[in-house]
Amino acid sequence: MATEKYVMGLFKSEDQAVAAIQDVKASSWPLIRTHSPIPSHKIPAALNLKTSKVGWFTLCGGIIGFFTGYGLAIFTALRWGLMVGGKPVLAYVPFVIVGFEFTILFAIFGNLIGMLLLTRLPRLKNLENYDPRCSGEHFGVLSSCQDDQREGLQSLFTKNGGDVKVFD
């Protein structure tokens, strides 16, 4: 019975990695993961990734934060009931400052929660299939295949100018 092997192509240039990604996507082998030592705009474009929805979490957190801060300021003013110089207890305009600060705080929390949820972090799967060279100067493209198809996948990566590493 054939077992599944993980094969990683290691490329010196971003363009070679993009070409390998496109070739793997056009083949029958699944593309598992890509690794990049630098931020890249070409790799997400080659992967056809959807736009992120983290901004919606940030927006919702900001809106909730504004009303929470504004409400907290109103609650505190009503609870203490300090009348200063004959002015009303509820001074709505200065409460905007508190609402603004809570907007920023809750937007950050919403952003962090959205990022963690949408990226499914922490993600410990496939960490054993990592090459440390991807942290320095190589772009990595990880794919899987059956044991009897390994040579074909290796030749695909070498055709695009990459080194090949096979994980057992």
Buried (B, 14 or more C-beta within 10 A) or exposed (E): EEEEBBBBBBBEEBEBBBBBBBBBBEBEBEBBBBBBBEEBEBBEEBBEEEEEEBEEBBBBBBBBBBBBBBBBBBEEBEEEEEEEEEEEEEEEEEBBEBBBBBBBBBBBBBBBBBBEEEEEEEEEEEEEBBBEBBEEEBBBBBBBBBEEBBEBBBEBBEEBBBBBBEBE
